[in-house]
Amino acid sequence: LAKTTQPISMDSYEGQEVNITCSHNNIATNDYITWYQQFPSQGPRFIIQGYKTKVTNEVASLFIPADRKSSTLSLPRVSLSDTAVYYCLVGPREGGGNKLTFGTGTQLKVEL
Amino acid sequence: DTGVSQDPRHKITKRGQNVTFRCDPISEHNRLYWYRQTLGQGPEFLTYFQNEAQLEKSRLLSDRFSAERPKGSFSTLEIQRTEQGDSAMYLCASSPGSLDNTEAFFGQGTRLTVV
């Protein structure tokens, strides 16, 4: 499975747009990029998944350049409740949630 | 609540005791996963089931660990002769197992403390 590298932590203020970049230089052709969010004492929660270009849902956008060696999770207008750990995962999309390989994630702290 | 349910939420046990955790996945999901998470780390894969079949086990799953999903619905994870190093959050997740939906849904976890 492709290894991912993302910042250990990021700070932001309410109302700002937050972009978290993940590097995955050895991503394979059949790998998808998936982001999860985790609050303390809770299980991770799926945010978004993509293969190339741009994916947007009601929560976030995912930008993937043509070489797919990195990706950026964009959270528009964050609030205090977006304070959480964000994980970037890369792996094959094998019919519904093959085993997930989490790194250490990015701790996002949103302040007033 | 129709999400993934785990029981108990917290467990404190003495070293050497056996513990068993239960996971009830979302009802129509045929894939079920167990993960372990220690403080400051991301979840680590332990094992997964497709219906009642256990298809993969991580090397993290020593012979003291056993997981079952007897009827393809709920699952149990048992740890025998617990050690202090087993202290962690044990997370269960389920997914539909279809190409159209690759999202895994996690429960709130069982926090195990071995004293």
Interface residues (C-beta under 8 A of the other chain):
Chain A: Y32 T34 S41 Q42 G43 P44 R45 F46 Q49 V85 Y87 R93 G95 G96 G97 K99 L100 T101 F102 G103 T104 G105
Chain B: V4 R31 Y33 Y35 G40 Q41 G42 P43 E44 F45 Y48 E56 M89 L91 C92 A93 S95 P96 G97 S98 L99 N101 T102 E103 A104 F105 F106 G107 Q108 G109 R111
